[in-house]
Amino acid sequence: MRRAATAPDKTRIVYCKDGKRRGSYDHTSFTFLGYEFRVRKVRARHGEYFFGFNPAVSDEAAKRIRAQIRSWRLHLRSAWTLSELAREINLVVRGWINYYGRFRPSALYPSLNRINDYLVRWIVQKYKRYRGKWKRAREALRKTEKLYPLLFAHWKLVKP
């Protein structure tokens, strides 16, 4: 059984290093509610870049997202239609986008791209003409995305 961490184990001072604070410290990042706060390259309103202390989806949360996507086993549901797959997963994906996409949605791209990878595998599994033709299957998914851009929730953020 895992014991809960006590307050002294969880409490620490974090140095919010950014472009103006250049000192060094043992802890320069922390995770809170699925977000990792650390120094990141940020674009200012006028276009110039600087380093700021900002949140984005944490590595642990992204790992959990990818594990959930893997557990859906989309590529094995060859009896389903594409719209049935979309209906099955869109609610969960919309929740991830609304929660983790609030700050730095680009940090979600690698995790959400896994859905597209499984959809390509689904196409290869479902249609004989795409067996062994992964590039053509990916192109077919791109064409589908252009025809039905609102079919999958993550297509608004990530292009297949």
Residue pairs with C-beta under 8 A, 6 or more apart in sequence:
12 27
12 30
13 25
13 27
14 25
14 27
14 28
14 29
14 30
14 37
15 21
15 23
15 24
15 25
15 27
15 28
16 28
16 37
16 53
17 23
17 24
17 25
17 28
17 39
17 53
18 39
18 50
18 51
18 52
18 53
19 50
19 51
19 52
28 38
28 39
29 36
29 37
29 38
29 39
30 36
30 37
30 38
31 37
31 58
31 60
34 57
34 58
34 60
34 61
34 99
34 100
35 55
35 56
35 57
35 58
35 61
35 100
35 103
36 55
36 56
36 57
36 58
36 59
37 53
37 54
37 55
38 53
38 54
39 51
39 52
39 53
39 54
40 51
40 52
40 53
40 54
40 56
40 104
41 49
41 50
41 51
42 49
42 50
42 51
42 52
42 54
43 49
44 50
54 103
54 104
55 103
55 104
56 103
56 104
56 107
57 65
57 100
57 104
57 107
57 108
57 111
61 100
62 107
62 108
62 110
62 111
65 96
65 100
65 108
65 111
65 112
66 111
66 114
68 92
69 111
69 114
69 115
69 118
70 114
72 88
72 89
72 118
74 85
74 89
74 115
74 118
74 119
74 121
74 122
75 118
75 121
75 122
75 124
75 125
76 125
77 85
77 122
78 122
78 125
78 126
80 88
82 119
82 144
82 151
83 151
85 119
85 122
86 151
86 152
86 153
89 115
89 152
89 153
90 152
90 153
93 112
93 115
93 152
93 153
93 154
94 153
96 108
96 111
96 112
97 105
97 108
97 112
97 153
97 154
97 156
97 157
100 107
100 108
101 108
101 157
105 157
108 157
108 158
109 157
109 158
112 154
112 157
112 158
113 158
115 152
115 154
116 141
116 154
116 158
116 160
119 141
119 152
119 160
120 134
120 137
120 138
120 141
120 160
123 130
123 137
123 140
123 141
124 130
124 131
124 132
124 133
124 134
124 137
127 137
130 136
130 137
130 140
138 160
141 160
142 159
142 160
144 151
145 151
145 152
145 155
145 159
145 160
149 155
149 156
150 156
